[in-house]
């Protein structure tokens, strides 16, 4: 069909549609928005008539649209009709694509770490369900150093049984605002001189933090770990965690250790991960030193 039309001085909208493989409806819309208007109109019928040179313009528009340019950007390129306009918009598009790729990589990385955290919690639950003993598994382990983006402040009349969702969500939002890559779970550290003060409904200095990829400390980013700690896994409702703390503290004293820092909770399977309270997994971490 192309060779039948190619030598005509003007083409109807139907002919241009067939030559360029573009719907007539689209050509009418381009005319309405001023993107691509016919060179002339039939004085009697008002039918659109397109010149031979406009075939190239349609091909350019189609190519730019397939490359992802918006109609607004295409209109600017076509109206200026020079390489500089194309270069400017191409550079802008490439920068936008680069940012989209970086955002996708960051989301992929975050999802991978999130999956790893979920799988870790599932493994713990399965290991405990396969165990024949009801005794708590308490141990002393070396905690590798990581970096935490943190928010540390006083909480008035702190009620440990209520998960502070506002601060929890606040620290993850802060990480995204600062363009930090989240690489692990939320950590909550209690800075009271007595570890059990958190259960007394009083003012408490509490830090909410999230593990991030950043390799060195900066403002609101600090190292965590690099020490020995007595640890235990608490399974289930957070309201029952006080009894787990008590058993852990007793174990520390019984095995000739002393506490050497504030208690931290690592939320492996948190209330934001699973609705079932029985499937929640919290790791209690208390730095310790051998008692002389």
ABEGO torsion letter per residue (X at the ends): XAAAAAABABBBAAAAAAAAGBBAAAAAAAAAAGABBBABBBAAAGBBBBBAAAAAAAAAAAAAAAAGBBAAAAAAAAAAGBAAAAAAAAAAAAAAAAAAAAAAAAAAAAAAAAAAAAAAAAAAAAAAAABABABBBBBBBBBBBBBBBBBBBBBBGBBAABBBAAAAAAAAAAAAAAGBBBABBBBBBBABABAAAAAAGBBBBBBBBBBBABABBBBGBBBBEGBBBBBBBBBEBAAAAAAAAAAAAAAAAAAGBBBAEBBBBBBABBAAABABAAABBBBBBBBBBBBX
